[in-house]
Amino acid sequence: MDFIRIVFYRCVALFRREKLDADLDEEFRAHIELAIEENREQGMNEEQARTAALRAFGSVTQIRESYRVQRGLPRLEQAARDIRYATRRLRKSPGFALTAILTLALGIGAATSVFSVVDAVLLKPLAFRDPGSLVVMREAVEETRYERSAEPDNYRHYLRLKKDSKTLEDAAIFMQRGMSVSLSGDHPSIVGTVVASPNLLRVLGAQPMLGRDFVDSDANKGAAKVAVLSYEGWQTFFGGDAKVVGQTLRVGGFATTIVGVLPPTLRFPRIAVGPKFASGPPCATLIYEPLTPNEWDQSADTSNFNYSVIARLKEGATLKQASAELETLQNAYTVSAHLPIHLGIALTPLESDVTSGISGALWLMFAAVGGVLLIACVNLANLQLARAVSAERETTVRAALGASKSQLVMARLTESLVLALVGGLVGVALRLPVCGFCWRLRRRMCRG
Amino acid sequence: MPESRSDVLQGTLDLMVLKTLESMGPLHGYGIARRIEQVSGNTVSLNQGTIYPALLRLAQRGWVKAEWGTSETGRRAKFYSLTGKGWKQIEQETENWERVAATMARFLAPSN
C-alpha cells in the first residue's frame, strides 16, 4: 500500500515539476531568511549573518538534486533524457539513421511475413476439435500400388467401413470442387465448394455461428437444396448480412437456401484426392453442400473412386490400430464380394496430410529469411561500432563533465533501442502489404 | 568543530524530525533543523538543507503533511505537522530504537 502511494506521489510530481521546483526554491529562501534574522538577533552584521546562514544550510545545488531524486522517478527521467538525446543524434545523421532503419525494417519485414505464413500453415493449421485424432482415409488397391500408394474413396466402401469399424468414431465423405455460384442473376463466379455427407461438421467438431448444421435428411433424394456458408463466403456473397439464413443463392444452377454460416476460425483445408493426383490451387472453401449419393455411388464397387474421407479416431485408438482394423475389413470384403481387385487402406493424420506438400519449402524459406535478418543485425552492429568509435571525443567530454559509466553506456544503448524500435515498427508495417499481396495472388489464382 | 560531532545515521533523522514535530507542533523546516541542533547539543553535524529531502520522504509515506503558512516574524514558510499515521509511526520507531540502544548498551557496558 505504501509502495503504491509513494510511486503515485512520485508520478504526480513528474508532471508538476516546475511548480514544485518553484515551491522548493521559495522554501529554501524562507529558510535562509529565517536563519539570517536569527543570526542578526545574535549580533552579527548583515554579511556575517548571510554567510553563516548559507554555511549552515549546506550546498544548495546538492540538496536540491537529492531532493529531486527523492521526489520524482530519477531513472525514468534519465531514460527520457537519453531518448531525447538519441533521437537528436540520429536526426543529425539522417543517412546513417535511414540506412539502419531500412536494413532492420527489411530484415524484420521479411521475417515476420514468412512467419505469419508459417504460423498460419504449420503452427496452428486447423481450428478443429482435437485435430490430432482426425485422419484422412484413402483406399489402396493392390493392383495399382506399384504406381501410387493410395486411391480416392469409393462411396460404398466408405459406408461399409464406417458401419463396421470399431476404431473410428465417425467418418465424413466429401468432394472438393469449383462450382458456379451467383447471387440472383448476377454474373456467376467459380468458387471452392465442399459437397459432403451431412455429418462433416460434426466429425470436425465445428458448429455454425449462425443458423443450423446439416441434418441427415438434407442429403435425401429430392430434399430441398440447402447450403452452409463459410465466414468468407458469407462476407463475399452477403456482405456479412445478419439475416442471411433463409436467403437463396444459385449454386451450380440450382436455387439453394442458406441454412447456416460457419465461424471465421473454421477454414477447410485442401485435401489432395490422392498422391500423384493433380490438385487445383488452394482456393478457399466458400460453400458447403450436403452430398446426395447417386445410383452410381450406391452401386459401383470397382470404380467411382472419387471422394475423400476424413475420419475421427475413437478415444484411445491409435492410427496403427485403425490402419490394421480397416485393412482387415477391406481384405475381408475383397474376398466376400468376390471383387476382381484387392482393396486396402491408407491412413494419414489430417495435420501432416494438409501440410505435407509445403512444409519443407516453408521451413526452408523461414530459415532463409532468418539468415537475412541475422545478416542485417550483423551489419547494423558494425555500423554502430563505427559510430561509437567516431564519437569517442564526445564520450570523453561527457565523462569529464561527470557522466557516470552507466550513463555513458545507457546513452549508446538507448540510441540502438530507438533504432530497433523504429526499424521494428516499419518492418511490422511492411508485413501487412506483403501478406495482402499473397492473399490477392491466391484469390486471382482461384478466380482465374 | 568539536571532535564528538558525528554524521547523522540514515533513519535516525526521520525519528528526530518526527519527535521534534511531536513536541513542538507544526513547524517550518528551519525551525525543525534548529531544534534538532539544540536538542542534540550540537553533537550532530547536520547540513540544515538535508532536512528537506527527509521531510519529503516522510510526506511521501504519509507521516507528515505540509502547508504554507506565516512564521512568527511574518515570513511565508511551509509548515510541517504530524498526521495520524505519523503518531503511530513514532511509537513504533521509538520502540525499535530503544531495543537497539538497549542491545548496544549491553555490549558497551564494562565487562565484570
Interface residues (C-beta under 8 A of the other chain):
Chain A: D2 R5 I6 Y9 R10 D23 L24 E26 E27 F28 A30 H31 E33 L34 A35 E37 E38 A56 F57 G58 S59 V60 Q62 I63 S66 Y67 V69 Q70 R71
Chain B: H28 G29 Y30 G31 A33 R34 N47 Q48 G49 T50 Y52 P53 L56 R57 A59 Q60 R61 G62 S71 T73 R75 R76 A77 K78
